[in-house]
Amino acid sequence: VPMLLFIQLAWALPVLGLGALAPWLALRRSAHNAINMAGCLTLWASCYAQLYLTQLGWMTFPLHMVNFTVVAVAVFGGFRARLMVVGGSLTMALSLITVIHFDRPDGDPDRLFAYETAYLWLIGIGGAVTTDLLNREGWLYRAQIRLLSRTDALSGLLTRGAFDEHYRRVIAAASREQRHVAVALIDLDHFKDINDTLGHSAGDMVIVAVAKRLTHVLGDNGIVARISGDEFAMVIPNSKSDEWLEYILDQIQDEISQPIKIGARELHASLSIGAAVAPRDGVDPDELLRKADIALYDAKENGRNRRSFFEANMEDHVQSKDKLSRELRMALKNDELSLAYQPQSDTAAQRIVSVEALARWTKEDGTVVSPAQFIPVAEETGLINELGLWVLNKACAKAHDWPDVVMSVNVSPNQFKHPRFVEKVMAILATNNLAPQRLEIEVTESVFAGRNDTVLKSLRRLKNLGIKVALDDFGSGYSSLSYLRRFPFDTLKVDRDFLSDMDGNPEAEAIIVSIIQLGKALGMTIVAEGIETIEQIRFLQAHGCHRMQ
């Protein structure tokens, strides 16, 4: 018995100590190995004691050694808790066999040792399993990862994966119970502008505020998720009627329209919403999401800050645009587009001093596609970069046919987003051996929306190369005089709408005169677009307009 007590103290105390230190060791990623090793040592002591101190040792020793081997594999093979439990179960079973089949008087070392073996192993196994849960690869960690993967860290809403799981369950249940379900996709309007102007921390605050408001309005009536940076999704399981759904969506838009306080600043956010309803618009979950996305596209295309419900004609519109974009891509690849050149004359209308290159598209079957159709499609699909460079290259090559004429080319705001746009312009000039002074880049006021500094930097680089920069359609967009102050444009082009309204309209004439005087004061060349009549030419000549197009 003294030897048995000595063994108990010698091995139980380290195990208890390691168990107490398990949280600290877990942080150092070594606790599970330490606890499991303690269990192995305890088992080794058990084998040793039973072999030399009792007559049962020779009978149980082989089984204990098998158990010891299993636990050693658990420690060094990385299986840890599961095999530790197996090993502990074997040891406890052996201990029970000892007690049951060799029932000796109380106090007999064999029975006591059986109890102590089970006791020590319970400590070792408990420490090992607990530590494995604390360990970064343990069950608790994996459960936390599963939870985090289902919850968006910023907004606290469901993630795309978790939303998809809930959404499909709701659709299946509604189909069985013949209930109406609405799915809505929500896009935060102009969120990129918030990030660009106020920083990503302000953008994060807006996301959190919008998430709270969506949850507040929807309450228990549905599920809300954040499925991408500025896009949310909702499922409303019991969509009683279109009127009720409209009421919910109107409430959401009204709630979001309230100011969002970011520090000392108040921001006003808005949402575009696209919705589809099952079973009216289908019962397939993927099909419903696709149709809600089409409705969202319709809401954004028609001015944003509004809601749209899916309609069949929307799908036709999307499909026709998709077809047009594929055809445009092939037309660019096969060099099927052409350029038209619109001349600009001097004040006396005697000499052409510049031409504007304009893209034109006639299909093989003779169908003429208007630029008003294919340019917006190119903008939306990203083809505008390829189209813009194609126009620039063709125009620079053609410029050699008119040695004294400036070649003017329109550049889309999206082209300035390309990080190597300026380098590509330089490469095209070099390829066509055209002097930068012979090229004029035309931009509209919309080019300054969003990342102003990036655009201004690119424009300054172009201007420093000797390329002229014109502000096109002045007066039709933002009409901010700050653009004229921040960037020294070479040319100011008066929007054609003012010219078309000029005849007999004193207000339109006054605006044209004011723009001409403003441009002259800033040292710019003034170009009036859309000249159609002799009266317009005489009016512009009388007020000193430099060029007429």
C-alpha positions as CSV (number, residue, x, y, z in Angstrom):
1,V,0.0,0.0,0.0
2,P,2.8,2.6,0.7
3,M,4.2,1.8,-2.7
4,L,0.8,2.3,-4.2
5,L,0.3,5.6,-2.5
6,F,3.7,6.7,-3.7
7,I,2.8,5.9,-7.3
8,Q,-0.5,7.7,-6.9
9,L,1.1,10.9,-5.7
10,A,4.0,10.6,-8.1
11,W,1.7,10.6,-11.1
12,A,-1.6,12.1,-10.0
13,L,0.0,15.4,-8.9
14,P,1.7,16.2,-12.3
15,V,-1.5,15.3,-14.1
16,L,-3.5,17.6,-11.8
17,G,-0.9,20.3,-12.2
18,L,-0.9,20.0,-16.0
19,G,-4.7,20.1,-15.9
20,A,-4.7,23.4,-13.9
21,L,-2.2,24.8,-16.4
22,A,-4.2,23.6,-19.4
23,P,-5.6,27.1,-20.4
24,W,-2.1,28.7,-20.4
25,L,-0.6,25.8,-22.2
26,A,-3.5,25.9,-24.7
27,L,-2.5,29.4,-25.7
28,R,1.0,28.1,-26.4
29,R,-0.5,25.3,-28.5
30,S,1.1,22.6,-26.4
31,A,-1.5,21.6,-23.8
32,H,-3.0,18.6,-25.6
33,N,0.4,17.0,-26.0
34,A,1.3,17.7,-22.4
35,I,-1.9,16.3,-21.0
36,N,-1.8,13.3,-23.3
37,M,1.8,12.6,-22.3
38,A,0.8,12.7,-18.7
39,G,-1.9,10.1,-19.4
40,C,0.7,7.9,-21.2
41,L,3.0,8.1,-18.1
42,T,0.1,7.3,-15.8
43,L,-0.7,4.2,-17.8
44,W,2.9,3.2,-17.9
45,A,3.0,3.4,-14.1
46,S,-0.2,1.3,-14.0
47,C,1.5,-1.4,-16.1
48,Y,4.7,-1.3,-14.0
49,A,2.8,-1.5,-10.7
50,Q,0.5,-4.3,-11.7
51,L,3.4,-6.2,-13.2
52,Y,5.6,-6.1,-10.1
53,L,3.3,-5.6,-7.1
54,T,0.3,-7.9,-7.9
55,Q,-0.3,-11.3,-9.2
56,L,-2.7,-9.9,-11.8
57,G,0.1,-8.1,-13.6
58,W,1.1,-11.0,-15.8
59,M,-2.5,-11.5,-16.9
60,T,-3.4,-7.8,-17.6
61,F,0.0,-6.6,-18.8
62,P,-0.5,-7.4,-22.5
63,L,-3.8,-5.6,-22.6
64,H,-2.3,-2.6,-20.8
65,M,0.5,-2.5,-23.3
66,V,-2.0,-2.5,-26.2
67,N,-3.8,0.4,-24.5
68,F,-0.5,2.2,-24.0
69,T,0.4,1.8,-27.7
70,V,-3.1,3.2,-28.7
71,V,-2.6,6.3,-26.5
72,A,1.0,6.8,-27.7
73,V,-0.3,6.8,-31.3
74,A,-3.0,9.3,-30.2
75,V,-0.3,11.6,-28.8
76,F,2.3,11.4,-31.6
77,G,-0.1,10.7,-34.5
78,G,-2.3,13.7,-34.0
79,F,-5.6,11.8,-33.3
80,R,-5.6,13.1,-29.7
81,A,-9.0,13.2,-28.0
82,R,-10.9,10.4,-29.8
83,L,-8.2,7.8,-29.4
84,M,-7.5,9.0,-25.8
85,V,-11.2,8.3,-25.1
86,V,-10.8,4.8,-26.6
87,G,-7.6,4.2,-24.6
88,G,-9.3,5.5,-21.4
89,S,-12.3,3.2,-22.0
90,L,-10.0,0.2,-22.4
91,T,-8.2,1.0,-19.1
92,M,-11.4,1.5,-17.2
93,A,-12.8,-1.8,-18.6
94,L,-9.6,-3.6,-17.4
95,S,-10.0,-2.0,-14.0
96,L,-13.6,-3.2,-13.7
97,I,-12.6,-6.7,-14.7
98,T,-10.0,-6.6,-12.0
99,V,-12.6,-5.6,-9.3
100,I,-15.3,-8.0,-10.5
101,H,-13.3,-11.2,-11.2
102,F,-10.8,-10.9,-8.4
103,D,-13.0,-9.7,-5.5
104,R,-10.6,-9.5,-2.6
105,P,-11.1,-8.0,0.8
106,D,-11.3,-4.2,1.1
107,G,-7.9,-2.6,1.3
108,D,-6.3,-5.2,-1.0
109,P,-3.7,-3.5,-3.2
110,D,-5.1,-5.1,-6.4
111,R,-8.6,-3.6,-5.9
112,L,-7.2,-0.3,-4.7
113,F,-4.9,-0.1,-7.7
114,A,-7.8,-0.8,-10.0
115,Y,-9.7,2.1,-8.6
116,E,-6.7,4.3,-8.7
117,T,-5.9,3.4,-12.3
118,A,-9.4,4.4,-13.3
119,Y,-9.2,7.6,-11.2
120,L,-5.9,8.7,-12.8
121,W,-7.1,7.9,-16.2
122,L,-10.3,9.9,-15.7
123,I,-8.0,12.9,-14.8
124,G,-5.8,12.4,-17.8
125,I,-8.7,11.9,-20.3
126,G,-10.6,14.8,-18.9
127,G,-7.6,17.1,-19.2
128,A,-6.9,15.8,-22.7
129,V,-10.4,16.2,-24.0
130,T,-10.9,19.7,-22.3
131,T,-7.6,20.9,-23.7
132,D,-8.4,19.5,-27.1
133,L,-11.5,21.6,-27.1
134,L,-9.5,24.7,-26.1
135,N,-6.9,23.9,-28.7
136,R,-7.1,25.9,-32.0
137,E,-7.9,22.7,-33.9
138,G,-10.4,21.4,-31.3
139,W,-14.1,21.0,-31.3
140,L,-14.8,24.4,-29.7
141,Y,-12.6,26.2,-32.2
142,R,-14.3,24.4,-35.1
143,A,-17.7,25.3,-33.7
144,Q,-16.7,28.9,-33.5
145,I,-15.4,28.8,-37.1
146,R,-18.7,27.4,-38.2
147,L,-20.6,30.2,-36.4
148,L,-18.3,32.8,-37.8
149,S,-18.7,31.4,-41.3
150,R,-22.4,31.9,-41.0
151,T,-22.3,35.4,-39.5
152,D,-20.9,38.5,-41.2
153,A,-18.3,39.9,-38.8
154,L,-19.1,43.6,-39.6
155,S,-22.9,43.7,-39.8
156,G,-23.8,40.7,-37.7
157,L,-26.1,39.5,-40.4
158,L,-26.1,36.1,-42.1
159,T,-23.4,35.5,-44.7
160,R,-24.2,34.4,-48.3
161,G,-23.7,30.7,-47.5
162,A,-25.9,30.8,-44.4
163,F,-28.6,32.8,-46.3
164,D,-28.6,30.3,-49.1
165,E,-29.2,27.5,-46.7
166,H,-32.1,29.3,-44.9
167,Y,-33.5,30.6,-48.2
168,R,-33.7,27.2,-49.8
169,R,-35.4,25.8,-46.7
170,V,-38.0,28.6,-46.7
171,I,-38.7,28.1,-50.4
172,A,-39.2,24.3,-50.0
173,A,-41.5,24.8,-47.0
174,A,-43.5,27.5,-48.8
175,S,-43.9,25.2,-51.8
176,R,-45.3,22.4,-49.6
177,E,-47.6,24.7,-47.8
178,Q,-48.6,26.7,-50.9
179,R,-47.5,30.0,-49.4
180,H,-46.1,33.1,-51.1
181,V,-42.5,34.0,-50.5
182,A,-40.7,37.1,-51.6
183,V,-36.9,37.4,-52.1
184,A,-35.4,40.9,-52.4
185,L,-31.9,41.9,-53.4
186,I,-30.8,45.3,-52.0
187,D,-28.0,47.5,-53.3
188,L,-26.6,50.5,-51.4
189,D,-26.5,53.4,-53.9
190,H,-23.2,55.1,-54.6
191,F,-21.5,53.3,-51.6
192,K,-18.2,53.5,-53.4
193,D,-18.3,57.3,-53.3
194,I,-18.6,57.1,-49.5
195,N,-15.5,54.9,-49.2
196,D,-13.6,57.1,-51.7
197,T,-14.5,60.4,-50.0
198,L,-14.7,59.6,-46.3
199,G,-12.7,56.4,-46.0
200,H,-13.4,52.7,-45.4
201,S,-14.1,53.2,-41.7
202,A,-17.0,55.5,-42.5
203,G,-18.2,53.0,-45.1
204,D,-18.1,50.3,-42.4
205,M,-20.2,52.5,-40.1
206,V,-22.8,53.0,-42.9
207,I,-23.0,49.2,-43.5
208,V,-23.6,48.6,-39.7
209,A,-26.2,51.3,-39.6
210,V,-28.0,49.9,-42.7
211,A,-27.9,46.4,-41.3
212,K,-29.5,47.5,-38.0
213,R,-32.2,49.4,-39.8
214,L,-33.0,46.5,-42.1
215,T,-33.2,44.1,-39.1
216,H,-35.4,46.6,-37.2
217,V,-37.9,47.0,-40.0
218,L,-38.1,43.4,-41.0
219,G,-38.1,42.0,-37.4
220,D,-39.5,38.5,-37.3
221,N,-41.1,38.8,-40.7
222,G,-38.1,37.4,-42.6
223,I,-34.4,36.9,-42.9
224,V,-31.7,39.5,-43.8
225,A,-28.2,38.7,-45.0
226,R,-25.2,40.7,-46.2
227,I,-24.1,38.9,-49.4
228,S,-21.4,41.2,-50.6
229,G,-19.7,44.5,-49.8
230,D,-22.7,46.8,-50.3
231,E,-25.4,44.2,-51.2
232,F,-28.0,42.7,-48.9
233,A,-30.6,40.0,-49.4
234,M,-34.0,39.4,-47.7
235,V,-36.5,36.6,-47.6
236,I,-40.0,37.3,-46.5
237,P,-41.7,33.9,-45.9
238,N,-45.3,35.1,-45.7
239,S,-45.7,37.6,-48.4
240,K,-49.4,38.1,-48.1
241,S,-49.9,40.3,-51.1
242,D,-48.1,42.7,-53.4
243,E,-49.5,45.7,-51.4
244,W,-48.2,44.2,-48.1
245,L,-44.8,43.6,-49.7
246,E,-44.7,47.1,-51.1
247,Y,-45.5,48.5,-47.6
248,I,-42.5,46.6,-46.1
249,L,-40.1,47.7,-48.8
250,D,-41.4,51.3,-48.5
251,Q,-40.8,51.2,-44.8
252,I,-37.2,50.0,-45.4
253,Q,-36.5,52.8,-47.9
254,D,-38.0,55.4,-45.5
255,E,-35.9,54.0,-42.6
256,I,-32.7,54.1,-44.6
257,S,-33.4,57.6,-45.9
258,Q,-33.0,58.9,-42.3
259,P,-29.6,60.6,-41.7
260,I,-26.7,58.3,-40.6
261,K,-24.4,60.1,-38.2
262,I,-20.7,59.5,-38.8
263,G,-18.8,61.6,-36.2
264,A,-19.9,65.2,-36.7
265,R,-21.1,64.5,-40.3
266,E,-24.6,63.3,-41.4
267,L,-24.8,61.0,-44.4
268,H,-27.9,60.3,-46.4
269,A,-28.0,56.8,-47.9
270,S,-30.4,55.3,-50.3
271,L,-31.2,51.8,-51.6
272,S,-32.2,50.2,-54.8
273,I,-34.4,47.1,-54.4
274,G,-35.3,44.3,-56.8
275,A,-37.9,41.7,-55.7
276,A,-39.3,38.4,-57.0
277,V,-42.2,36.5,-55.6
278,A,-42.8,32.7,-55.5
279,P,-44.7,30.9,-56.9
280,R,-45.7,33.7,-59.3
281,D,-42.2,34.2,-60.6
282,G,-41.2,30.5,-60.2
283,V,-40.4,28.1,-57.4
284,D,-36.7,27.3,-58.2
285,P,-34.5,29.1,-55.6
286,D,-31.8,30.0,-58.1
287,E,-34.3,31.2,-60.7
288,L,-36.0,33.4,-58.1
289,L,-32.7,35.0,-57.1
290,R,-31.8,35.6,-60.8
291,K,-35.1,37.3,-61.4
292,A,-34.7,39.5,-58.2
293,D,-31.3,40.5,-59.6
294,I,-32.9,41.5,-62.9
295,A,-35.4,43.6,-61.0
296,L,-32.6,45.2,-59.0
297,Y,-30.8,46.0,-62.3
298,D,-34.0,47.7,-63.5
299,A,-34.3,49.7,-60.3
300,K,-30.7,50.9,-60.7
301,E,-31.0,51.6,-64.4
302,N,-34.1,53.8,-63.8
303,G,-32.6,56.2,-61.4
304,R,-31.8,54.2,-58.2
305,N,-33.4,54.9,-54.8
306,R,-36.4,52.9,-55.9
307,R,-37.8,49.4,-55.9
308,S,-38.8,47.2,-58.8
309,F,-40.7,43.9,-59.0
310,F,-39.7,41.4,-61.6
311,E,-41.7,41.5,-64.8
312,A,-41.3,39.3,-67.9
313,N,-40.3,42.3,-70.1
314,M,-37.3,43.0,-67.9
315,E,-35.9,39.6,-68.7
316,D,-36.3,40.3,-72.4
317,H,-34.5,43.6,-72.0
318,V,-31.6,42.0,-70.1
319,Q,-31.3,39.2,-72.7
320,S,-31.3,41.7,-75.6
321,K,-28.5,43.6,-73.9
322,D,-26.6,40.4,-73.3
323,K,-26.9,39.5,-77.0
324,L,-25.8,43.0,-78.0
325,S,-22.7,42.9,-75.8
326,R,-21.7,39.5,-77.3
327,E,-22.2,40.8,-80.8
328,L,-20.2,44.0,-79.9
329,R,-17.4,41.9,-78.6
330,M,-17.2,39.9,-81.8
331,A,-17.4,43.1,-83.9
332,L,-14.4,44.5,-82.0
333,K,-12.5,41.3,-82.5
334,N,-13.3,41.2,-86.2
335,D,-12.7,44.9,-86.7
336,E,-16.2,45.5,-88.0
337,L,-16.7,49.0,-86.5
338,S,-15.9,52.2,-88.3
339,L,-15.2,55.8,-87.4
340,A,-17.0,59.0,-88.6
341,Y,-15.3,62.4,-88.3
342,Q,-17.3,65.4,-87.4
343,P,-15.5,68.7,-88.3
344,Q,-15.0,71.8,-86.2
345,S,-14.4,75.0,-88.2
346,D,-12.9,78.3,-87.1
347,T,-14.9,81.4,-86.3
348,A,-15.2,82.5,-89.9
349,A,-16.5,79.0,-90.8
350,Q,-13.8,79.0,-93.6
351,R,-11.4,76.3,-92.4
352,I,-11.6,73.0,-90.6
353,V,-9.3,73.1,-87.6
354,S,-10.3,69.9,-85.7
355,V,-12.3,66.7,-86.2
356,E,-14.1,64.6,-83.5
357,A,-13.8,60.8,-84.1
358,L,-17.1,59.0,-83.5
359,A,-17.6,55.2,-83.4
360,R,-20.2,53.7,-85.8
361,W,-21.4,50.2,-86.1
362,T,-23.1,48.6,-89.1
363,K,-23.7,44.8,-88.8
364,E,-23.0,42.5,-91.7
365,D,-26.7,42.3,-92.5
366,G,-26.8,46.1,-92.9
367,T,-28.4,46.8,-89.6
368,V,-27.2,50.1,-88.1
369,V,-26.7,50.1,-84.4
370,S,-26.9,53.5,-82.8
371,P,-24.1,54.7,-80.5
372,A,-26.9,55.4,-78.0
373,Q,-27.4,51.7,-77.9
374,F,-24.0,50.1,-77.9
375,I,-21.9,52.7,-76.0
376,P,-24.0,52.2,-72.7
377,V,-23.7,48.4,-73.2
378,A,-19.9,48.8,-73.6
379,E,-19.8,50.9,-70.4
380,E,-21.8,48.3,-68.4
381,T,-19.9,45.2,-69.6
382,G,-16.4,46.7,-69.4
383,L,-15.9,46.6,-73.2
384,I,-15.6,50.4,-73.1
385,N,-11.8,50.1,-72.4
386,E,-11.3,47.9,-75.4
387,L,-13.6,50.1,-77.6
388,G,-12.0,53.3,-76.4
389,L,-8.5,52.2,-77.3
390,W,-9.7,50.8,-80.6
391,V,-11.2,54.3,-81.5
392,L,-8.0,56.1,-80.3
393,N,-5.7,53.9,-82.4
394,K,-7.8,54.2,-85.5
395,A,-8.2,58.0,-85.1
396,C,-4.4,58.5,-84.5
397,A,-3.7,56.5,-87.7
398,K,-6.2,58.6,-89.7
399,A,-4.8,61.9,-88.4
400,H,-1.9,61.6,-90.9
401,D,-4.4,62.2,-93.7
402,W,-5.0,65.7,-92.3
403,P,-1.6,67.1,-91.2
404,D,-2.9,70.5,-89.9
405,V,-6.0,69.2,-88.1
406,V,-6.3,68.3,-84.4
407,M,-7.8,64.8,-83.8
408,S,-10.4,64.8,-80.9
409,V,-11.3,61.5,-79.2
410,N,-13.9,60.9,-76.4
411,V,-12.7,59.1,-73.3
412,S,-15.1,57.4,-70.9
413,P,-14.8,57.9,-67.2
414,N,-14.3,54.1,-66.8
415,Q,-11.2,54.3,-69.0
416,F,-9.5,56.5,-66.4
417,K,-10.0,53.7,-63.8
418,H,-7.5,51.6,-65.7
419,P,-4.2,51.9,-63.9
420,R,-2.2,52.0,-67.1
421,F,-4.5,54.2,-69.2
422,V,-2.0,57.0,-69.7
423,E,0.7,54.5,-70.7
424,K,-1.6,53.0,-73.3
425,V,-2.3,56.4,-74.8
426,M,1.4,57.1,-75.0
427,A,2.0,53.7,-76.7
428,I,-0.7,54.4,-79.3
429,L,0.8,57.8,-80.1
430,A,4.2,56.2,-80.5
431,T,2.9,53.3,-82.6
432,N,1.2,55.8,-85.0
433,N,4.1,58.3,-84.8
434,L,1.7,61.1,-83.9
435,A,2.7,64.2,-82.0
436,P,0.9,64.6,-78.7
437,Q,0.0,68.2,-79.6
438,R,-2.2,66.8,-82.4
439,L,-4.4,64.8,-80.1
440,E,-7.3,66.2,-78.0
441,I,-9.0,64.1,-75.3
442,E,-12.6,64.9,-74.6
443,V,-14.1,64.2,-71.1
444,T,-17.5,64.9,-69.6
445,E,-18.2,66.3,-66.2
446,S,-19.2,62.9,-65.0
447,V,-15.5,61.9,-65.1
448,F,-15.0,63.8,-61.8
449,A,-17.6,61.8,-59.9
450,G,-16.0,59.6,-57.2
451,R,-12.2,59.3,-57.3
452,N,-11.5,62.9,-58.3
453,D,-7.8,62.8,-57.4
454,T,-7.1,59.8,-59.5
455,V,-8.8,61.3,-62.6
456,L,-7.0,64.7,-62.1
457,K,-3.7,63.0,-61.8
458,S,-4.2,61.1,-65.1
459,L,-5.5,64.3,-66.8
460,R,-2.4,66.2,-65.7
461,R,-0.1,63.5,-67.0
462,L,-1.8,63.7,-70.4
463,K,-1.7,67.5,-70.4
464,N,2.0,67.5,-69.4
465,L,2.7,65.2,-72.4
466,G,1.3,68.0,-74.7
467,I,-2.1,66.4,-75.2
468,K,-5.0,68.8,-75.2
469,V,-7.9,68.2,-72.8
470,A,-11.5,69.3,-73.6
471,L,-14.5,69.5,-71.2
472,D,-17.3,68.1,-73.3
473,D,-21.1,68.9,-72.9
474,F,-20.5,71.7,-70.5
475,G,-23.8,72.6,-68.7
476,S,-25.5,69.2,-69.2
477,G,-24.2,67.5,-66.0
478,Y,-22.9,68.6,-62.6
479,S,-21.9,72.0,-64.0
480,S,-19.6,72.6,-61.1
481,L,-17.3,75.6,-61.6
482,S,-14.8,74.0,-59.2
483,Y,-13.8,71.6,-62.0
484,L,-12.7,74.6,-64.1
485,R,-10.7,75.9,-61.2
486,R,-9.1,72.7,-60.3
487,F,-8.0,71.6,-63.8
488,P,-6.8,73.9,-66.6
489,F,-8.8,72.6,-69.5
490,D,-7.7,73.7,-73.0
491,T,-11.2,73.6,-74.5
492,L,-14.7,74.1,-73.3
493,K,-17.5,72.6,-75.4
494,V,-21.0,74.1,-75.1
495,D,-23.6,71.4,-75.0
496,R,-25.7,71.1,-78.1
497,D,-29.0,71.3,-76.2
498,F,-28.4,75.0,-75.6
499,L,-27.9,75.6,-79.3
500,S,-31.1,73.7,-80.2
501,D,-33.1,75.8,-77.8
502,M,-31.5,79.1,-78.8
503,D,-33.8,80.3,-81.6
504,G,-36.1,82.9,-80.1
505,N,-35.2,81.8,-76.5
506,P,-33.5,84.7,-74.7
507,E,-32.7,82.4,-71.7
508,A,-30.8,79.9,-73.8
509,E,-29.0,82.7,-75.6
510,A,-28.0,84.3,-72.3
511,I,-26.6,81.0,-71.0
512,I,-24.5,80.5,-74.2
513,V,-23.1,84.0,-73.9
514,S,-22.2,83.5,-70.3
515,I,-20.4,80.2,-71.0
516,I,-18.4,81.9,-73.8
517,Q,-17.4,84.7,-71.6
518,L,-16.5,82.3,-68.7
519,G,-14.3,80.2,-71.0
520,K,-12.5,83.2,-72.4
521,A,-11.8,84.5,-68.9
522,L,-10.2,81.2,-68.1
523,G,-8.1,81.2,-71.3
524,M,-10.0,78.3,-72.9
525,T,-10.9,77.7,-76.5
526,I,-14.7,77.7,-76.8
527,V,-16.4,75.2,-79.1
528,A,-20.2,75.2,-79.8
529,E,-21.6,71.8,-80.7
530,G,-24.7,71.0,-82.8
531,I,-24.5,73.9,-85.4
532,E,-27.3,73.4,-87.9
533,T,-28.3,76.9,-89.1
534,I,-26.8,80.1,-90.5
535,E,-28.5,82.0,-87.7
536,Q,-26.6,80.0,-85.1
537,I,-23.3,80.6,-86.9
538,R,-23.9,84.4,-87.0
539,F,-24.9,84.5,-83.3
540,L,-21.8,82.6,-82.2
541,Q,-19.6,84.8,-84.5
542,A,-21.1,87.9,-82.9
543,H,-20.2,86.7,-79.4
544,G,-16.6,85.5,-80.3
545,C,-17.0,81.7,-80.2
546,H,-13.7,80.2,-81.3
547,R,-14.9,77.0,-83.0
548,M,-18.1,75.6,-84.3
549,Q,-19.0,71.9,-84.7
